[in-house]
Amino acid sequence: MQPTIHYEVKGKFILDFDQKDFQTLQKEFRHASPILARQEAFNFYQNYIEVLLNYQGKEYTSHEELKDDLFPLFSMSTPYQSLPEVDRVMHLNFGIGVYLVIDKPIFSEDLVNTSWCLHGIGDVSCQWEDDLFIVGLTTEYAYYEHHAYDKGDNEIEAKYYNDEAEEVETYTILQTPYDWTWEGYDKLNDAVNKNRL
């Protein structure tokens, strides 16, 4: 039986603003065992991040450090304001992320080809990153549970602060480079608030 999900790595970034060298990326990952497609997608993402860091003359240390190191490639800073209106549209949604893509929905709100961001940096969504990621990751986990897909040893407990409920909630998800421990969450949330990519 074909899996009901697959993964994609999608990205858009600026190599040279003056030359309008905007790069895009989209690669699909499918496997009879979704966890293997997921691992391939995250490995590809990590390799691509390291290439982008190398382009900036930097090395990978942690997800938290990527915000500062790759900011110039995803930035909507001052030059953006001087662009003609038509070019401003091209300048939206710069970033790179790993996405879950639904092939056969199990939830009424999901449609075929609905995609959920699981992890990324930059402007991968209009929402704050942790909100976006937790929705995608809990959706992903529900698909794994529903279809009894192998999860390998990737299950973790994630801590998430729900602004509406004003409390920390715990979810079971599959591991990503994002540190979902409460201590790591505090550090990353500070970095996100600092840079707001």
C-alpha positions as CSV (number, residue, x, y, z in Angstrom):
1,M,0.0,0.0,0.0
2,Q,1.3,3.5,-0.9
3,P,1.8,5.9,2.0
4,T,-0.7,8.6,2.4
5,I,2.0,11.3,3.0
6,H,5.3,12.4,1.5
7,Y,7.8,15.2,2.3
8,E,9.2,18.2,0.5
9,V,12.0,20.6,1.1
10,K,11.1,24.1,-0.2
11,G,13.1,27.3,-0.1
12,K,13.5,30.7,-1.5
13,F,16.5,33.0,-0.7
14,I,18.6,35.9,-1.9
15,L,22.1,35.3,-3.1
16,D,22.7,38.8,-4.6
17,F,20.0,41.5,-4.0
18,D,21.5,44.0,-6.4
19,Q,21.6,41.4,-9.2
20,K,18.1,40.1,-8.2
21,D,19.6,36.7,-7.8
22,F,16.6,35.0,-6.1
23,Q,17.0,31.3,-5.8
24,T,14.2,28.8,-5.3
25,L,14.3,25.2,-4.3
26,Q,11.7,22.4,-4.2
27,K,12.5,18.7,-3.8
28,E,10.1,15.8,-3.1
29,F,10.8,12.8,-1.0
30,R,8.7,9.6,-1.2
31,H,9.3,6.1,0.2
32,A,7.3,3.1,1.0
33,S,8.2,3.7,4.6
34,P,7.4,7.4,5.3
35,I,10.0,7.7,8.1
36,L,12.7,7.0,5.6
37,A,11.4,9.7,3.3
38,R,11.3,12.0,6.3
39,Q,14.9,11.2,7.2
40,E,16.0,11.9,3.5
41,A,14.1,15.2,3.6
42,F,15.7,16.3,6.8
43,N,19.2,15.2,5.6
44,F,18.7,17.1,2.4
45,Y,17.6,20.2,4.4
46,Q,20.6,20.0,6.7
47,N,23.0,19.6,3.7
48,Y,21.4,22.6,2.0
49,I,21.7,24.6,5.2
50,E,25.4,23.8,5.4
51,V,25.9,24.9,1.7
52,L,24.1,28.2,2.5
53,L,26.3,28.7,5.6
54,N,29.4,27.9,3.6
55,Y,28.3,30.6,1.1
56,Q,28.2,33.0,4.1
57,G,31.6,31.8,5.3
58,K,30.1,30.1,8.4
59,E,29.7,26.7,9.9
60,Y,26.7,24.9,11.4
61,T,26.6,25.0,15.2
62,S,22.8,24.8,16.1
63,H,19.4,25.7,14.8
64,E,19.3,28.7,17.1
65,E,22.5,30.2,15.6
66,L,21.1,29.9,12.0
67,K,18.9,32.9,12.6
68,D,21.9,35.3,12.7
69,D,24.1,33.4,10.3
70,L,21.6,33.2,7.4
71,F,19.6,36.4,8.0
72,P,21.1,38.1,4.9
73,L,19.8,35.3,2.7
74,F,16.2,35.6,4.0
75,S,16.1,39.2,5.0
76,M,13.3,41.6,4.0
77,S,15.4,44.6,5.1
78,T,15.9,48.1,3.8
79,P,16.5,47.3,0.1
80,Y,13.0,45.7,0.0
81,Q,11.3,49.1,0.5
82,S,13.1,50.5,-2.6
83,L,11.8,47.7,-4.9
84,P,9.0,48.4,-7.4
85,E,5.7,46.9,-6.4
86,V,6.0,44.0,-8.8
87,D,9.3,43.0,-7.3
88,R,8.1,43.2,-3.8
89,V,5.8,40.3,-4.4
90,M,8.8,38.2,-5.4
91,H,10.5,39.2,-2.1
92,L,7.9,37.5,0.2
93,N,8.3,34.1,1.9
94,F,12.1,33.8,1.9
95,G,13.3,30.9,3.9
96,I,13.7,27.1,3.7
97,G,11.7,24.4,5.3
98,V,10.8,20.7,5.5
99,Y,7.1,20.1,4.7
100,L,4.7,17.2,5.2
101,V,2.5,16.8,2.2
102,I,-0.9,15.0,2.4
103,D,-1.7,12.6,-0.5
104,K,-4.7,10.9,1.1
105,P,-6.4,13.0,3.8
106,I,-7.7,11.5,7.1
107,F,-8.9,14.8,8.5
108,S,-11.7,16.8,6.9
109,E,-9.7,20.0,7.1
110,D,-6.9,18.5,5.0
111,L,-7.1,18.4,1.3
112,V,-4.9,16.5,-1.2
113,N,-1.6,18.3,-1.4
114,T,-2.2,20.2,1.8
115,S,1.3,20.9,3.2
116,W,2.4,21.5,6.8
117,C,5.7,23.0,7.7
118,L,7.6,20.8,10.2
119,H,10.8,22.7,10.5
120,G,12.6,25.6,8.8
121,I,14.1,29.0,9.1
122,G,13.1,32.3,7.5
123,D,9.6,33.4,6.6
124,V,8.2,30.0,5.9
125,S,4.8,31.1,7.1
126,C,2.8,34.2,8.1
127,Q,2.5,32.6,11.6
128,W,5.1,32.5,14.3
129,E,7.4,29.5,13.9
130,D,6.5,27.5,17.0
131,D,2.8,27.8,16.2
132,L,3.3,26.7,12.6
133,F,5.6,23.8,13.6
134,I,3.5,22.4,16.4
135,V,0.4,22.2,14.1
136,G,2.4,20.5,11.4
137,L,4.2,18.1,13.8
138,T,1.0,17.1,15.6
139,T,-0.7,16.5,12.2
140,E,2.2,14.4,11.1
141,Y,2.1,12.4,14.3
142,A,-1.6,11.8,13.8
143,Y,-1.0,10.4,10.3
144,Y,1.8,8.1,11.7
145,E,-0.5,6.9,14.5
146,H,-3.6,6.4,12.2
147,H,-1.7,4.3,9.7
148,A,0.6,2.6,12.2
149,Y,3.7,3.9,10.3
150,D,7.1,3.1,11.8
151,K,8.4,6.0,13.8
152,G,11.8,4.6,14.4
153,D,13.2,6.1,17.6
154,N,12.1,9.6,16.7
155,E,9.3,10.1,19.2
156,I,9.8,12.9,21.7
157,E,7.7,15.0,24.2
158,A,7.5,18.6,23.0
159,K,6.8,21.5,25.3
160,Y,4.8,24.3,23.7
161,Y,3.5,27.5,25.3
162,N,0.0,28.2,24.3
163,D,-0.6,31.9,24.3
164,E,-4.4,31.6,24.4
165,A,-4.4,29.2,27.3
166,E,-1.4,30.9,28.9
167,E,0.1,27.5,29.8
168,V,2.7,25.0,28.7
169,E,1.3,22.1,26.8
170,T,3.0,18.8,26.0
171,Y,2.7,17.0,22.7
172,T,4.2,13.8,21.4
173,I,5.8,14.5,18.0
174,L,8.7,13.2,15.8
175,Q,12.0,14.8,16.5
176,T,13.3,17.8,14.5
177,P,16.4,20.0,14.9
178,Y,14.2,22.5,16.8
179,D,14.8,22.1,20.6
180,W,11.4,21.4,22.0
181,T,12.6,21.1,25.6
182,W,11.3,23.9,27.8
183,E,14.9,25.3,28.3
184,G,15.6,25.2,24.5
185,Y,12.2,26.6,23.7
186,D,12.9,29.7,25.9
187,K,16.3,30.2,24.1
188,L,14.9,29.7,20.7
189,N,11.8,31.9,21.3
190,D,14.2,34.7,22.4
191,A,16.1,34.3,19.2
192,V,12.9,34.3,17.1
193,N,11.7,37.5,18.9
194,K,15.1,39.1,18.3
195,N,15.3,38.5,14.6
196,R,11.7,37.9,13.5
197,L,12.7,36.4,10.1
